[in-house]
Amino acid sequence: MVQPRVPGGDEDALELPCGESVRLGALDLGMREYHCDCGGTHAVVMDVHPPERFLPEFLVDVLREAIETTSEEMPEFDTPHLLGIVLEEFPEGVVTHDASENADVGYAMVWVADFDARRLHEVIVELVVELMEHAVSHANDDDALAAFEEEMAAFDVAEFVERYRAERDLDAVDPYAQDGGV
C-alpha cells in the first residue's frame, strides 16, 4: 500500500555513508561539508557546484574538449562526471540523491561522501591525474608518456589541493555549514 507523503518524513531524508540521515532541506546550496551526528564531517557536492571547485578552469576546459559524453541530459563534462568517477572508485563511500523532482531544495543532484571536503578534493585530483595518464598512454607516444609520468612524479596532490583551496578561499568559514541534527 502506498504511504501518504508526510513533510519531514523519510522521503525528505538521505541516508549517509556512516548510517546517519540528513534532511534534504538541511543541505544548502552553499554547503561544502556537513557536520554529522556521527562525529564526522562529510563532503557535500551538488550538481550546481562548478567543477572549478576542484580543478583549474583551464583543465576543466581541456577535459570538456577531450571527453565526449553520451548523455543528452549532460552534454558536456561537468561536476556529475567528476562525482561519477569518485563513485566508481568508492561505491560505499559516497551516497547520491536525485532531487530533480523536489523543487524545494534548489539542486537536482547531491552527493555526500564519507570523508571531508579536503579529502574529496584530493581524491578527485588523484582520479583525474589517473585518467590523464590513461589517456596519454593511448596516444602511442612513449616520449609523451615518459614526460607525463616524470611530471606526475613531481606533482604533490596534497600541496596542489592546499594551494588551490587557499587561492579559491575554500577553507573560509562556511556560513552554510550545518551541525548534525539541525
Secondary structure, DSSP 8 states (H G I E B T S, - for coil): ------TTSGGGEEE-TTS-EEEGGGS-TT-SEEE-TTS-EEEEEETTS-GGGTS-HHHHHHHHHH-----SSS-S--HHHHHHHHHHH-TTTEEEEE-TT-TTTS-SEEEEESS-HHHHHHHHHHHHHHHHHHHHHTTT-HHHHHHHHHHHHH--HHHHHHHHHHHHTTTS--TT-EETT-
